[in-house]
Amino acid sequence: MSAAAVHDRVREFVLDSLLLGDADRMPADDDSLLESGVIDSTGILELIEFLEEAFGVHVADDETVPGNLDGINRVVAYVARKQS
């Protein structure tokens, strides 16, 4: 899957599942999802489940760090690394 397609799917997940369709709260791609209040500990678990189901990647416990999961661009880069 292309990086653009992964990006679109991740943004769609954030909007639909975490923001419940509230586009006004959609953060910029480089913004922290934690700091912007978009995601909490439960949301991180939902994000991990989404990534594993949508992209066929396994998110190991030691990979659940902000550098991988705290921002749309970080998530897209993480998925690209896992798929290569």
N, CA, C and O atoms as a GROMACS GRO file, in nm:
protein
  336
    1MET      N    1   0.086  -0.118   0.000
    1MET     CA    2   0.000   0.000   0.000
    1MET      C    3   0.090   0.124   0.000
    1MET      O    4   0.191   0.127   0.070
    2SER      N    5   0.054   0.222  -0.078
    2SER     CA    6   0.134   0.343  -0.088
    2SER      C    7   0.126   0.426   0.041
    2SER      O    8   0.031   0.413   0.118
    3ALA      N    9   0.226   0.510   0.062
    3ALA     CA   10   0.227   0.597   0.180
    3ALA      C   11   0.106   0.690   0.178
    3ALA      O   12   0.049   0.719   0.284
    4ALA      N   13   0.066   0.736   0.061
    4ALA     CA   14  -0.050   0.825   0.051
    4ALA      C   15  -0.178   0.751   0.093
    4ALA      O   16  -0.263   0.809   0.160
    5ALA      N   17  -0.190   0.625   0.054
    5ALA     CA   18  -0.309   0.547   0.091
    5ALA      C   19  -0.311   0.520   0.241
    5ALA      O   20  -0.416   0.527   0.304
    6VAL      N   21  -0.193   0.489   0.299
    6VAL     CA   22  -0.184   0.469   0.444
    6VAL      C   23  -0.222   0.598   0.515
    6VAL      O   24  -0.298   0.596   0.612
    7HIS      N   25  -0.170   0.709   0.467
    7HIS     CA   26  -0.199   0.840   0.526
    7HIS      C   27  -0.350   0.866   0.527
    7HIS      O   28  -0.406   0.906   0.629
    8ASP      N   29  -0.414   0.843   0.414
    8ASP     CA   30  -0.558   0.868   0.404
    8ASP      C   31  -0.637   0.779   0.499
    8ASP      O   32  -0.732   0.825   0.562
    9ARG      N   33  -0.598   0.652   0.510
    9ARG     CA   34  -0.669   0.559   0.600
    9ARG      C   35  -0.650   0.598   0.745
    9ARG      O   36  -0.744   0.590   0.824
   10VAL      N   37  -0.528   0.640   0.782
   10VAL     CA   38  -0.501   0.681   0.920
   10VAL      C   39  -0.580   0.806   0.954
   10VAL      O   40  -0.642   0.814   1.061
   11ARG      N   41  -0.580   0.906   0.864
   11ARG     CA   42  -0.658   1.028   0.888
   11ARG      C   43  -0.807   0.995   0.902
   11ARG      O   44  -0.874   1.050   0.989
   12GLU      N   45  -0.856   0.908   0.819
   12GLU     CA   46  -0.996   0.867   0.825
   12GLU      C   47  -1.027   0.800   0.959
   12GLU      O   48  -1.131   0.827   1.020
   13PHE      N   49  -0.936   0.714   1.006
   13PHE     CA   50  -0.955   0.650   1.136
   13PHE      C   51  -0.960   0.753   1.248
   13PHE      O   52  -1.048   0.748   1.334
   14VAL      N   53  -0.865   0.847   1.247
   14VAL     CA   54  -0.861   0.949   1.351
   14VAL      C   55  -0.991   1.029   1.350
   14VAL      O   56  -1.051   1.052   1.455
   15LEU      N   57  -1.034   1.071   1.233
   15LEU     CA   58  -1.156   1.151   1.223
   15LEU      C   59  -1.279   1.072   1.266
   15LEU      O   60  -1.359   1.120   1.347
   16ASP      N   61  -1.295   0.954   1.212
   16ASP     CA   62  -1.418   0.876   1.237
   16ASP      C   63  -1.421   0.812   1.376
   16ASP      O   64  -1.524   0.816   1.444
   17SER      N   65  -1.311   0.753   1.417
   17SER     CA   66  -1.312   0.673   1.540
   17SER      C   67  -1.271   0.750   1.665
   17SER      O   68  -1.325   0.727   1.773
   18LEU      N   69  -1.176   0.842   1.650
   18LEU     CA   70  -1.127   0.914   1.768
   18LEU      C   71  -1.197   1.048   1.787
   18LEU      O   72  -1.223   1.090   1.900
   19LEU      N   73  -1.229   1.115   1.677
   19LEU     CA   74  -1.295   1.245   1.685
   19LEU      C   75  -1.444   1.237   1.658
   19LEU      O   76  -1.515   1.338   1.663
   20LEU      N   77  -1.491   1.117   1.630
   20LEU     CA   78  -1.634   1.094   1.603
   20LEU      C   79  -1.691   1.190   1.499
   20LEU      O   80  -1.803   1.239   1.513
   21GLY      N   81  -1.610   1.216   1.395
   21GLY     CA   82  -1.654   1.298   1.284
   21GLY      C   83  -1.639   1.448   1.303
   21GLY      O   84  -1.678   1.524   1.215
   22ASP      N   85  -1.583   1.492   1.414
   22ASP     CA   86  -1.566   1.636   1.443
   22ASP      C   87  -1.442   1.690   1.370
   22ASP      O   88  -1.335   1.699   1.429
   23ALA      N   89  -1.458   1.725   1.243
   23ALA     CA   90  -1.347   1.769   1.159
   23ALA      C   91  -1.280   1.896   1.212
   23ALA      O   92  -1.163   1.919   1.183
   24ASP      N   93  -1.352   1.977   1.287
   24ASP     CA   94  -1.294   2.100   1.342
   24ASP      C   95  -1.181   2.070   1.440
   24ASP      O   96  -1.094   2.155   1.461
   25ARG      N   97  -1.180   1.952   1.500
   25ARG     CA   98  -1.076   1.915   1.596
   25ARG      C   99  -0.962   1.838   1.532
   25ARG      O  100  -0.868   1.798   1.602
   26MET      N  101  -0.967   1.815   1.401
   26MET     CA  102  -0.866   1.736   1.333
   26MET      C  103  -0.731   1.806   1.341
   26MET      O  104  -0.717   1.920   1.296
   27PRO      N  105  -0.631   1.739   1.399
   27PRO     CA  106  -0.499   1.802   1.410
   27PRO      C  107  -0.425   1.800   1.277
   27PRO      O  108  -0.458   1.723   1.187
   28ALA      N  109  -0.324   1.884   1.268
   28ALA     CA  110  -0.236   1.880   1.151
   28ALA      C  111  -0.159   1.748   1.155
   28ALA      O  112  -0.147   1.686   1.261
   29ASP      N  113  -0.107   1.707   1.042
   29ASP     CA  114  -0.040   1.577   1.031
   29ASP      C  115   0.081   1.564   1.123
   29ASP      O  116   0.114   1.453   1.164
   30ASP      N  117   0.147   1.674   1.155
   30ASP     CA  118   0.265   1.669   1.241
   30ASP      C  119   0.233   1.695   1.388
   30ASP      O  120   0.323   1.685   1.472
   31ASP      N  121   0.109   1.727   1.422
   31ASP     CA  122   0.070   1.757   1.560
   31ASP      C  123   0.065   1.629   1.644
   31ASP      O  124   0.035   1.521   1.594
   32SER      N  125   0.094   1.645   1.771
   32SER     CA  126   0.082   1.536   1.867
   32SER      C  127  -0.065   1.506   1.891
   32SER      O  128  -0.144   1.596   1.920
   33LEU      N  129  -0.102   1.380   1.879
   33LEU     CA  130  -0.239   1.339   1.907
   33LEU      C  131  -0.266   1.345   2.058
   33LEU      O  132  -0.378   1.374   2.099
   34LEU      N  133  -0.165   1.318   2.137
   34LEU     CA  134  -0.179   1.324   2.284
   34LEU      C  135  -0.196   1.468   2.331
   34LEU      O  136  -0.290   1.499   2.404
   35GLU      N  137  -0.106   1.555   2.288
   35GLU     CA  138  -0.108   1.694   2.334
   35GLU      C  139  -0.232   1.769   2.285
   35GLU      O  140  -0.280   1.860   2.352
   36SER      N  141  -0.283   1.731   2.169
   36SER     CA  142  -0.401   1.797   2.116
   36SER      C  143  -0.531   1.740   2.174
   36SER      O  144  -0.640   1.788   2.143
   37GLY      N  145  -0.519   1.638   2.259
   37GLY     CA  146  -0.636   1.580   2.323
   37GLY      C  147  -0.717   1.487   2.236
   37GLY      O  148  -0.830   1.453   2.270
   38VAL      N  149  -0.662   1.447   2.124
   38VAL     CA  150  -0.733   1.360   2.030
   38VAL      C  151  -0.734   1.216   2.080
   38VAL      O  152  -0.830   1.142   2.057
   39ILE      N  153  -0.627   1.176   2.146
   39ILE     CA  154  -0.612   1.035   2.185
   39ILE      C  155  -0.574   1.026   2.332
   39ILE      O  156  -0.504   1.112   2.386
   40ASP      N  157  -0.621   0.918   2.395
   40ASP     CA  158  -0.583   0.887   2.532
   40ASP      C  159  -0.539   0.741   2.534
   40ASP      O  160  -0.521   0.681   2.428
   41SER      N  161  -0.522   0.684   2.651
   41SER     CA  162  -0.471   0.547   2.659
   41SER      C  163  -0.565   0.447   2.590
   41SER      O  164  -0.518   0.354   2.525
   42THR      N  165  -0.694   0.466   2.603
   42THR     CA  166  -0.789   0.378   2.535
   42THR      C  167  -0.781   0.397   2.384
   42THR      O  168  -0.787   0.300   2.308
   43GLY      N  169  -0.768   0.522   2.342
   43GLY     CA  170  -0.755   0.551   2.199
   43GLY      C  171  -0.630   0.490   2.139
   43GLY      O  172  -0.631   0.448   2.023
   44ILE      N  173  -0.522   0.486   2.216
   44ILE     CA  174  -0.399   0.424   2.166
   44ILE      C  175  -0.423   0.275   2.140
   44ILE      O  176  -0.376   0.221   2.040
   45LEU      N  177  -0.495   0.210   2.229
   45LEU     CA  178  -0.527   0.069   2.207
   45LEU      C  179  -0.613   0.052   2.082
   45LEU      O  180  -0.594  -0.043   2.006
   46GLU      N  181  -0.708   0.143   2.060
   46GLU     CA  182  -0.791   0.138   1.938
   46GLU      C  183  -0.705   0.160   1.814
   46GLU      O  184  -0.724   0.093   1.713
   47LEU      N  185  -0.610   0.255   1.823
   47LEU     CA  186  -0.521   0.282   1.710
   47LEU      C  187  -0.437   0.158   1.677
   47LEU      O  188  -0.422   0.122   1.560
   48ILE      N  189  -0.384   0.094   1.779
   48ILE     CA  190  -0.302  -0.026   1.757
   48ILE      C  191  -0.386  -0.136   1.691
   48ILE      O  192  -0.340  -0.200   1.596
   49GLU      N  193  -0.507  -0.158   1.740
   49GLU     CA  194  -0.595  -0.258   1.679
   49GLU      C  195  -0.623  -0.224   1.533
   49GLU      O  196  -0.621  -0.312   1.447
   50PHE      N  197  -0.649  -0.096   1.506
   50PHE     CA  198  -0.672  -0.052   1.368
   50PHE      C  199  -0.551  -0.081   1.280
   50PHE      O  200  -0.565  -0.136   1.171
   51LEU      N  201  -0.432  -0.045   1.327
   51LEU     CA  202  -0.310  -0.065   1.248
   51LEU      C  203  -0.288  -0.213   1.219
   51LEU      O  204  -0.251  -0.250   1.107
   52GLU      N  205  -0.310  -0.296   1.318
   52GLU     CA  206  -0.288  -0.439   1.298
   52GLU      C  207  -0.388  -0.498   1.199
   52GLU      O  208  -0.352  -0.581   1.116
   53GLU      N  209  -0.513  -0.454   1.207
   53GLU     CA  210  -0.616  -0.508   1.116
   53GLU      C  211  -0.606  -0.447   0.977
   53GLU      O  212  -0.617  -0.519   0.878
   54ALA      N  213  -0.587  -0.316   0.968
   54ALA     CA  214  -0.590  -0.248   0.838
   54ALA      C  215  -0.465  -0.271   0.756
   54ALA      O  216  -0.471  -0.278   0.633
   55PHE      N  217  -0.350  -0.284   0.823
   55PHE     CA  218  -0.224  -0.290   0.749
   55PHE      C  219  -0.147  -0.419   0.771
   55PHE      O  220  -0.039  -0.437   0.714
   56GLY      N  221  -0.199  -0.509   0.851
   56GLY     CA  222  -0.135  -0.638   0.871
   56GLY      C  223   0.000  -0.630   0.940
   56GLY      O  224   0.088  -0.712   0.915
   57VAL      N  225   0.017  -0.532   1.027
   57VAL     CA  226   0.142  -0.519   1.102
   57VAL      C  227   0.117  -0.558   1.246
   57VAL      O  228   0.006  -0.544   1.298
   58HIS      N  229   0.221  -0.608   1.312
   58HIS     CA  230   0.212  -0.639   1.454
   58HIS      C  231   0.281  -0.527   1.530
   58HIS      O  232   0.398  -0.498   1.504
   59VAL      N  233   0.212  -0.466   1.623
   59VAL     CA  234   0.268  -0.359   1.705
   59VAL      C  235   0.314  -0.422   1.836
   59VAL      O  236   0.232  -0.459   1.920
   60ALA      N  237   0.446  -0.434   1.853
   60ALA     CA  238   0.502  -0.492   1.974
   60ALA      C  239   0.491  -0.392   2.089
   60ALA      O  240   0.485  -0.271   2.067
   61ASP      N  241   0.490  -0.443   2.210
   61ASP     CA  242   0.477  -0.358   2.328
   61ASP      C  243   0.584  -0.248   2.332
   61ASP      O  244   0.555  -0.134   2.367
   62ASP      N  245   0.707  -0.284   2.295
   62ASP     CA  246   0.816  -0.184   2.302
   62ASP      C  247   0.810  -0.084   2.187
   62ASP      O  248   0.892   0.008   2.182
   63GLU      N  249   0.716  -0.101   2.095
   63GLU     CA  250   0.699  -0.006   1.984
   63GLU      C  251   0.587   0.095   2.011
   63GLU      O  252   0.563   0.184   1.930
   64THR      N  253   0.519   0.081   2.123
   64THR     CA  254   0.408   0.172   2.156
   64THR      C  255   0.464   0.297   2.224
   64THR      O  256   0.437   0.323   2.342
   65VAL      N  257   0.541   0.371   2.148
   65VAL     CA  258   0.605   0.493   2.198
   65VAL      C  259   0.560   0.611   2.112
   65VAL      O  260   0.519   0.592   1.998
   66PRO      N  261   0.568   0.733   2.168
   66PRO     CA  262   0.525   0.850   2.091
   66PRO      C  263   0.594   0.864   1.955
   66PRO      O  264   0.533   0.912   1.860
   67GLY      N  265   0.718   0.825   1.946
   67GLY     CA  266   0.789   0.835   1.819
   67GLY      C  267   0.726   0.755   1.707
   67GLY      O  268   0.748   0.784   1.589
   68ASN      N  269   0.647   0.654   1.742
   68ASN     CA  270   0.579   0.572   1.643
   68ASN      C  271   0.431   0.605   1.627
   68ASN      O  272   0.376   0.594   1.518
   69LEU      N  273   0.367   0.646   1.736
   69LEU     CA  274   0.220   0.652   1.735
   69LEU      C  275   0.160   0.788   1.767
   69LEU      O  276   0.038   0.802   1.765
   70ASP      N  277   0.242   0.889   1.795
   70ASP     CA  278   0.186   1.016   1.839
   70ASP      C  279   0.188   1.122   1.730
   70ASP      O  280   0.262   1.219   1.737
   71GLY      N  281   0.107   1.100   1.629
   71GLY     CA  282   0.093   1.194   1.518
   71GLY      C  283   0.067   1.117   1.391
   71GLY      O  284   0.116   1.006   1.373
   72ILE      N  285  -0.009   1.175   1.305
   72ILE     CA  286  -0.046   1.106   1.181
   72ILE      C  287   0.077   1.072   1.098
   72ILE      O  288   0.091   0.959   1.052
   73ASN      N  289   0.166   1.169   1.078
   73ASN     CA  290   0.286   1.140   0.999
   73ASN      C  291   0.374   1.035   1.065
   73ASN      O  292   0.436   0.954   0.996
   74ARG      N  293   0.381   1.035   1.198
   74ARG     CA  294   0.461   0.934   1.268
   74ARG      C  295   0.401   0.795   1.249
   74ARG      O  296   0.474   0.698   1.231
   75VAL      N  297   0.270   0.785   1.253
   75VAL     CA  298   0.202   0.657   1.234
   75VAL      C  299   0.227   0.607   1.091
   75VAL      O  300   0.256   0.489   1.070
   76VAL      N  301   0.215   0.696   0.994
   76VAL     CA  302   0.238   0.657   0.853
   76VAL      C  303   0.381   0.608   0.834
   76VAL      O  304   0.402   0.506   0.768
   77ALA      N  305   0.478   0.677   0.891
   77ALA     CA  306   0.618   0.636   0.879
   77ALA      C  307   0.640   0.502   0.949
   77ALA      O  308   0.713   0.416   0.899
   78TYR      N  309   0.578   0.484   1.065
   78TYR     CA  310   0.589   0.358   1.138
   78TYR      C  311   0.535   0.242   1.056
   78TYR      O  312   0.599   0.137   1.046
   79VAL      N  313   0.417   0.259   0.998
   79VAL     CA  314   0.357   0.153   0.915
   79VAL      C  315   0.448   0.123   0.796
   79VAL      O  316   0.466   0.006   0.762
   80ALA      N  317   0.505   0.225   0.734
   80ALA     CA  318   0.595   0.204   0.620
   80ALA      C  319   0.716   0.121   0.662
   80ALA      O  320   0.758   0.031   0.590
   81ARG      N  321   0.773   0.152   0.779
   81ARG     CA  322   0.889   0.074   0.828
   81ARG      C  323   0.849  -0.071   0.855
   81ARG      O  324   0.924  -0.163   0.822
   82LYS      N  325   0.733  -0.091   0.914
   82LYS     CA  326   0.688  -0.226   0.946
   82LYS      C  327   0.658  -0.308   0.821
   82LYS      O  328   0.676  -0.430   0.820
   83GLN      N  329   0.611  -0.242   0.716
   83GLN     CA  330   0.574  -0.315   0.595
   83GLN      C  331   0.693  -0.341   0.502
   83GLN      O  332   0.682  -0.421   0.409
   84SER      N  333   0.805  -0.276   0.528
   84SER     CA  334   0.921  -0.296   0.438
   84SER      C  335   1.008  -0.412   0.484
   84SER      O  336   1.109  -0.442   0.420
   0.00000   0.00000   0.00000
